[in-house]
Amino acid sequence: MNIFVAGLSYQITEPDLRELFEEYGTVSSAKIITDKFSGRSRGFGFVEMDVETEGQRAIEQLNEAEYDGRTLTVSVARPRKEQQSRDRY
């Protein structure tokens, strides 16, 4: 199960994110999305959990929870939409 996590503090690291979700089950990966130019966190990331019931429990418990002074938004990740190229005239 792929889980989207928004509202992360910019100081949170991938090991921190993994540890937070490991309270609810086995985490196969935790990734914080960073700006490609500055390398700074963009304040969101993704967590993959192998067992769907554990992932669902993590979503239920962590959505709208406070973590490191910020309120998290946690949900099932939706597939990424293909970016459409814009024609320039």
Contact map, one row per residue, 1 for C-alpha under 8 A:
11100000000000000000000000000000000000000000000111110010000000000000000000010000000000000
11110000000000000000000000000000000000000000011110000000000000000000000000011000000000000
11111000000000000000000000000000000000000000011110000010001000000000000001111000000000000
01111100000000000000000000000000000000000001111000000000000000000000000011111000000000000
00111111000000000000000000000000000000000001111000000000000000000000000111100000000000000
00011111000000000000000000000000000000000011100000000000000000000000000111000000000000000
00001111100000000000000000000000000000000011000000000000000000000000011110000000000000000
00001111110100000000000000000000000000000011100000000000000000000011011100000000000000000
00000011111100000000000000000000000000000010000000000000000000000001110000000000000000000
00000001111100000000000000000000000000011110000000000000000000000000000000000000000000000
00000000111110000000000000000000000000001000000000000000000000000000000000000000000000000
00000001111111011000000000000000000000000000000000000000000000000000000000000000000000000
00000000001111111000000000000001000000000000000000000000000000000000000000000000000000000
00000000000111111100000000000111000000000000000000000000000000000000000000000000000000000
00000000000011111110000000000100000000000000000000000000000000000000000000000000000000000
00000000000111111111000000000000000000000000000000000000000000000000000000000000000000000
00000000000111111111100000000110000000000000001000000000000000000000000000000000000000000
00000000000001111111110000101100000000000000001000000000000000000000000000000000000000000
00000000000000111111111000000000000000000000000000000000000000000000000000000000000000000
00000000000000011111111000000000000000000000000000000000000000000000000000000000000000000
00000000000000001111111111100000000000000000001000000000010000000000000000000000000000000
00000000000000000111111111100000000000000000000000000000000000000000000000000000000000000
00000000000000000011111110000000000000000000000000000000000000000000000000000000000000000
00000000000000000000111111000000000000000000000000000110110000000000000000000000000000000
00000000000000000000111111100000000000000000000010100110000000000000000000000000000000000
00000000000000000000110111110000000000000000000011100100000000000000000000000000000000000
00000000000000000100110011111100000000000000001111000000000000000000000000000000000000000
00000000000000000000000001111100000000000000001111000000000000000000000000000000000000000
00000000000000000100000000111110000000000000001110000000000000000000000000000000000000000
00000000000001101100000000111111000000000000111100000000000000000000000000000000000000000
00000000000001001000000000001111100000000000111000000000000000000000000000000000000000000
00000000000011000000000000000111110000001111110000000000000000000000000000000000000000000
00000000000000000000000000000011111000001111110000000000000000000000000000000000000000000
00000000000000000000000000000001111101111100000000000000000000000000000000000000000000000
00000000000000000000000000000000111111111100000000000000000000000000000000000000000000000
00000000000000000000000000000000011111100000000000000000000000000000000000000000000000000
00000000000000000000000000000000001111100000000000000000000000000000000000000000000000000
00000000000000000000000000000000011111110000000000000000000000000000000000000000000000000
00000000000000000000000000000000011111111000000000000000000000000000000000000000000000000
00000000010000000000000000000000011001111100000000000000000000000000000000000000000000000
00000000011000000000000000000001111000111111000000000000000000000000000000000000000000000
00000000010000000000000000000001111000011111000000000000000000000000000000000000000000000
00000111110000000000000000000001100000001111100000000000000000000000000000000000000000000
00011111000000000000000000000001100000001111110000000000000000000000000000000000000000000
00011101000000000000000000000111100000000011111000000000000000000000000000000000000000000
01111000000000000000000000000111100000000001111100000000000000000000000000001000000000000
01111000000000001100100000111110000000000000111110000000000000000000000000000000000000000
11100000000000000000000000111100000000000000011111000000000000000000000000000000000000000
11100000000000000000000011111000000000000000001111110110000000000000000000000000000000000
10000000000000000000000001110000000000000000000111110010000000000000000000000000000000000
10000000000000000000000011000000000000000000000011111110000000000000000000000000000000000
10000000000000000000000000000000000000000000000011111111000000000000000000000000000000000
00000000000000000000000000000000000000000000000000111111100000000000000000000000000000000
00000000000000000000000111000000000000000000000010111111110000000000000000000000000000000
10100000000000000000000110000000000000000000000011111111111000000000000000000000000000000
00000000000000000000000000000000000000000000000000011111111100000000000000000000000000000
00000000000000000000000100000000000000000000000000001111111110000000000000000000000000000
00000000000000000000100100000000000000000000000000000111111111000000000000000000000000000
00100000000000000000000000000000000000000000000000000011111111100000000001110000000000000
00000000000000000000000000000000000000000000000000000001111111100000000000000000000000000
00000000000000000000000000000000000000000000000000000000111111101000000000000000000000000
00000000000000000000000000000000000000000000000000000000011111111000000111000000000000000
00000000000000000000000000000000000000000000000000000000001111111000000111100000000000000
00000000000000000000000000000000000000000000000000000000000001111100001111000000000000000
00000000000000000000000000000000000000000000000000000000000011111110001110000000000000000
00000000000000000000000000000000000000000000000000000000000000011111111100000000000000000
00000001000000000000000000000000000000000000000000000000000000001111111100000000000000000
00000001100000000000000000000000000000000000000000000000000000000111110000000000000000000
00000000100000000000000000000000000000000000000000000000000000000111111000000000000000000
00000011100000000000000000000000000000000000000000000000000000000111111100000000000000000
00000011000000000000000000000000000000000000000000000000000000011110111110000000000000000
00001111000000000000000000000000000000000000000000000000000001111110011111000000000000000
00011110000000000000000000000000000000000000000000000000000001111000001111100000000000000
00111100000000000000000000000000000000000000000000000000001001110000000111110000000000000
00111000000000000000000000000000000000000000000000000000001000100000000011111000000000000
11110000000000000000000000000000000000000000000000000000001000000000000001111100000000000
01110000000000000000000000000000000000000000010000000000000000000000000000111110000000000
00000000000000000000000000000000000000000000000000000000000000000000000000011111000000000
00000000000000000000000000000000000000000000000000000000000000000000000000001111100000000
00000000000000000000000000000000000000000000000000000000000000000000000000000111110000000
00000000000000000000000000000000000000000000000000000000000000000000000000000011111000000
00000000000000000000000000000000000000000000000000000000000000000000000000000001111100000
00000000000000000000000000000000000000000000000000000000000000000000000000000000111110000
00000000000000000000000000000000000000000000000000000000000000000000000000000000011111000
00000000000000000000000000000000000000000000000000000000000000000000000000000000001111100
00000000000000000000000000000000000000000000000000000000000000000000000000000000000111110
00000000000000000000000000000000000000000000000000000000000000000000000000000000000011111
00000000000000000000000000000000000000000000000000000000000000000000000000000000000001111
00000000000000000000000000000000000000000000000000000000000000000000000000000000000000111
